[in-house]
């Protein structure tokens, strides 16, 4: 929708309402599967059993230290968007399924952990600099975690939720670096 704001001197301006964003995202997740892999090798093998031990106690004891972990994700639901004029931040809700697969010496990966993150609130901005769109996350807050699979025993969903919510604050600069 065209917009003219006297607060900004840019020649081209637009206003994106939360209705437009919600409609687009709801339709997108209904007609398109948003899923894929984040391979440890994509990130110089930084996703390992050792780095995930804080989320999944017992992983190192079961699989060994420093073993690469690949993550399969599937975005189940995306919506509930709100747009804030004052800071240009957008917020939304998502439900995300995650699977953590361990590289085995025999060549076949093993399904180690499965999680569903329900009603996860996320905030982001989408600044345009020199005609390049950047996404930057400003918030992630998981409302509910369900442990759907654990190959070595049981995990505390409450502890995982707490670790994700606290860990995001530490990981935010790294995540935003990769979103550029």
C-alpha angles and dihedrals in degrees: 000000000000117000136183116205120182089200091070126049097204114129095224119048133167138183120217113195124209088243091062093047093046092048092049096047095044090050092045094056091045096054102028134050110229104198140118149127134291102199119204087226090061088065099042091267093296093138102079141144088262095055091046096046092095090059096038112033110202096033094108092046090052102041106016132251123300097012112152116252124202119204124214114198134188122187106217102176135013125177146083091105123178126185122208118206097198097061103014090237122147124203132193147160129248141177113214132186116208130190123189116207124193121216108236125203090236089065099249118106120230124223102236108166137010125193137177115205106200126196094359110180116217132179127199145165126214108205120184115216120178090344092307119121115218125189117212123182115223100177143012120182121169113211099187135011124196119191103216097176140010119174096202107038135298133328131203110247090197092054092047090051091050093047093049093048093047094038093055091067089058095041098044096096091049094047092048091049089059093045093061 
